[in-house]
Amino acid sequence: MRDGIAYQVLVNDEGQYSLWPADQAVPAGWRPDGTTGTEEECCAHVDEVWTDMRPKVLRQVLR
């Protein structure tokens, strides 16, 4: 792990993703998606699952 930091992937209610240090409390409005690992592993997961970067509400309106 780069700099010895383990990361976790977080997601918010709008379906937006973020990386967060695994040893820190999850900020309000976010929840873990269950993925942890190196920065590179977490980024690869986000690239795979977050294919539409628009907020959830906008995706629903523009269907």
Steps between C-alpha positions, in 0.01 A plus 500: 500500500629838408607681817364204700141625469210259451199655328131426486252596231209715611175580320241767575125515440558654156705197393828692499816319612802606700811345655555544871768377740370172646612589852297823514134542586269520201377858451131585527308437180728219384501123554756229422426291192701209642818545297833554677860479382775708351426829330551331163263211584232735624536728196467199270179398678356852471590510129313172454180587689464877453433520129263797507634789708177699499323520838224241547223761492622628163527148356139433603369825349678446167394140440 
